[in-house]
Amino acid sequence: MSIKRVLVLEDNFIIALEAEDILKSLGVEHVEIASNVADAQALIAEQSFDFALLDVNLGSQTSFDFAGLLIERGMAFGFVSGYGDDFNFPVTLRDISRITKPFNESSMAGLLMSAMAGRS
């Protein structure tokens, strides 16, 4: 897998650690966790990432605006959500790969492959 550095934007620390463990089991070498959009923005300003895993609902905000920033930068990303397809995704983000919680190694691998295939 060509994804070696991943940013995880997740407000639940336990879920973020679970995502980190799964990503590392899939061959990701470096994972950074941000619990809010401001921290995620600081991380992408300081470091480069191959992929970002974005929780949709971050308590008082969503990750949709941050996703727009990633699109502008040409960075691959996917969504993780505890909501089904009923959650109201903006039209510009409806085709972005996503998985639902609880996720596992198989669904995470599928998300990474789908997102990378979309970049080629």
C-alpha positions as CSV (number, residue, x, y, z in Angstrom):
1,M,0.0,0.0,0.0
2,S,1.4,3.4,-0.9
3,I,-0.3,5.1,2.0
4,K,2.4,5.6,4.7
5,R,1.4,8.8,6.5
6,V,-2.2,9.3,7.7
7,L,-4.0,12.1,9.5
8,V,-7.0,10.9,11.7
9,L,-9.5,13.6,12.5
10,E,-11.7,12.0,15.2
11,D,-13.1,13.7,18.4
12,N,-13.4,10.4,20.3
13,F,-9.9,9.4,21.5
14,I,-10.7,5.7,21.9
15,I,-12.0,5.5,18.3
16,A,-9.0,7.4,17.1
17,L,-6.6,5.0,18.8
18,E,-8.5,2.1,17.3
19,A,-8.2,3.6,13.8
20,E,-4.5,4.1,14.4
21,D,-4.0,0.4,15.4
22,I,-5.9,-0.7,12.3
23,L,-4.0,1.6,10.0
24,K,-0.7,0.4,11.3
25,S,-1.8,-3.2,10.9
26,L,-2.4,-2.3,7.2
27,G,1.1,-1.0,6.8
28,V,0.7,2.7,7.6
29,E,4.0,3.9,9.2
30,H,2.9,7.2,10.8
31,V,-0.4,8.3,12.1
32,E,-1.2,11.7,13.6
33,I,-4.5,12.2,15.5
34,A,-6.4,15.5,15.6
35,S,-9.5,15.9,17.8
36,N,-10.8,19.0,16.1
37,V,-10.5,20.9,12.8
38,A,-8.1,23.5,14.2
39,D,-5.6,20.8,15.2
40,A,-6.0,19.1,11.9
41,Q,-5.4,22.3,10.0
42,A,-2.2,22.9,12.1
43,L,-1.0,19.4,11.3
44,I,-1.4,19.6,7.5
45,A,0.3,23.0,7.6
46,E,3.3,21.4,9.3
47,Q,3.5,17.9,7.8
48,S,2.6,16.0,4.7
49,F,0.2,13.1,4.7
50,D,-0.8,10.6,2.1
51,F,-4.4,10.3,3.4
52,A,-6.8,11.8,5.9
53,L,-9.5,9.8,7.7
54,L,-12.3,12.2,8.7
55,D,-15.0,11.6,11.3
56,V,-18.0,13.5,10.0
57,N,-19.5,14.7,13.3
58,L,-17.0,16.4,15.6
59,G,-19.3,17.4,18.3
60,S,-20.1,21.1,17.6
61,Q,-18.9,21.0,14.0
62,T,-18.5,18.6,11.1
63,S,-15.4,17.9,9.0
64,F,-17.0,19.1,5.7
65,D,-15.2,22.4,5.5
66,F,-11.9,20.7,6.3
67,A,-12.7,18.2,3.5
68,G,-13.0,21.1,1.1
69,L,-9.5,22.3,2.1
70,L,-8.2,18.8,1.4
71,I,-9.8,18.8,-2.0
72,E,-8.1,22.2,-2.7
73,R,-4.8,20.6,-1.7
74,G,-5.3,17.5,-3.8
75,M,-5.1,15.3,-0.7
76,A,-6.8,11.9,-0.6
77,F,-9.3,11.4,2.2
78,G,-12.3,9.4,3.3
79,F,-15.0,9.8,5.8
80,V,-16.0,7.7,8.8
81,S,-19.4,8.2,10.3
82,G,-21.6,6.7,12.9
83,Y,-24.5,7.8,10.7
84,G,-25.9,5.9,7.8
85,D,-26.4,7.2,4.3
86,D,-29.2,9.4,5.7
87,F,-26.7,12.0,7.1
88,N,-26.9,15.1,4.9
89,F,-23.6,15.2,3.0
90,P,-23.0,18.4,0.9
91,V,-23.4,17.6,-2.8
92,T,-19.6,18.2,-3.5
93,L,-18.7,15.5,-1.0
94,R,-21.3,12.8,-1.7
95,D,-18.9,10.8,-4.0
96,I,-16.1,10.7,-1.4
97,S,-15.4,7.2,-0.1
98,R,-16.8,6.5,3.4
99,I,-17.3,3.8,5.9
100,T,-19.5,3.5,9.0
101,K,-18.7,2.9,12.6
102,P,-17.9,0.5,14.0
103,F,-15.2,-0.1,11.4
104,N,-12.7,-2.9,11.1
105,E,-9.5,-3.8,9.2
106,S,-11.5,-5.0,6.2
107,S,-13.6,-1.8,5.9
108,M,-10.6,0.4,6.5
109,A,-8.6,-1.3,3.9
110,G,-11.5,-0.9,1.4
111,L,-11.7,2.8,2.2
112,L,-8.0,3.3,1.6
113,M,-8.0,1.4,-1.6
114,S,-11.1,3.2,-2.9
115,A,-9.7,6.6,-2.0
116,M,-6.4,5.8,-3.7
117,A,-8.1,4.4,-6.8
118,G,-10.0,7.7,-7.1
119,R,-6.8,9.6,-7.3
120,S,-5.4,7.7,-10.2
